[in-house]
Amino acid sequence: MGRPDPDWIEAQRLASAGAMRNACSATHLARHRDGFGWTVRPAAGSILASPRIANWDPEPDYFHHWIRDSAIILRAIPLALQAEPGSRPFWLGFIADFVRFSLFISDPGRTGPSVNPLRGTTRQSHLRFLRPDAELAALTGDDWQGEPRVAADGSPDPEKWGRPQDDGPALRASALISVLAELPDADCPGGEDLIARDLAHLLKVAGRPSIGPWEEAPARRTTFTLIVQWDALERGSRREGAKAEVMRHATDRIASLMQAAEDAATGGWRESIEAPAGHLDSATCLAILHARRKDGPFAMTSSRSLATIAALEKRFARLYPINEARRAPAIGRWAEDVYFDGNPWYPTTLGFAELHYRISTLTRDPDAFARAEEQMHLIEEMVAGKAGPLPEQFHRRTGAPTSCLDLTWSAAAFLEAAAARDAAIQAMGAAR
């Protein structure tokens, strides 16, 4: 069985904490996009999906603030702080800035520009990427909550993209609830207002078709989005407030709706309610992981969760040559994925490792722990035992880094997996 080197884990933990910090409130950076004649300087409180300057040549341009990614990274801040204790002043200040930035970009009183601000500076070759004027002008009220991303300076996204996307506010609400509970000294003005705004939005839209977490059309009811909505509303219902009962009814409705996504072929959850039989997606498992439930309909150890994990691992084990003879495979998004030729992803492989670690903590199952260790060792192999920024993907045959070479989500995913490993080692030791 492959086991990760503890020294590499500690070095990578420190490197991932630094990579996260470099992408948060990155006011020291500037990004000029020649094709649009557009220079962006990140605002305090923003989180770059990647600080890399790239132009789809071939590395993708991720110099934006995605609502989904930013929430995942927010959730990992306590772990980054543990890795770098001296960074506490930075992170406490950043959380306050993040709340202010998020309240600004989701402000229902804002209105979109009447004309795309890049229309006059965009080259002819890039006009097809511009967002229509009418779409921007129509932005108002709750529409802001359906935006999957904004420019790093907080201005509306001027590029064409799939909308609406309903996972971001759910992830942000649950992440902020978790972080404020874990770091009481991070409590800041506006935190409760942002949580209340996100939860109120979820009560309006939970269960509607929307663009999924990988931003692939058409709009549908993905199990990822439904589970993270359920999670946020369930957490909200446990807090004091007049809407607690309304939220409980909403979680019951989502749990009932999820029954339509049960997959008879595998015993797991399909990618969406609309998906054909047997079509699974690793994002469903990431939502189960995000919820971190020990019991209930989306518990990590429920038969349907375990069946989804097992079926996806079996598919990816056969799909990627790099998985040959491995006990636990590298994980991609879904079997038919063709983005950058369809490869294993760092966030999904690390996410599955974290899931196995957490399951072993709950069950004391040595096989679950061994699978997690194999997947962490695989990540160590892919980076040749060197600590540093983690890419988005690695090549399905060679393991070479591909797509984005410094994905902030990957850094957060490593910190979460390493922390889950710590807990699993402690639990497994106590069980002996």
Summary of the structure (lengths in Angstrom):
residues: 432
radius of gyration: 20.7
end to end distance: 19.7
largest distance: 68.5
contacts: 1531
relative contact order: 0.12
helix: 53%
strand: 6%
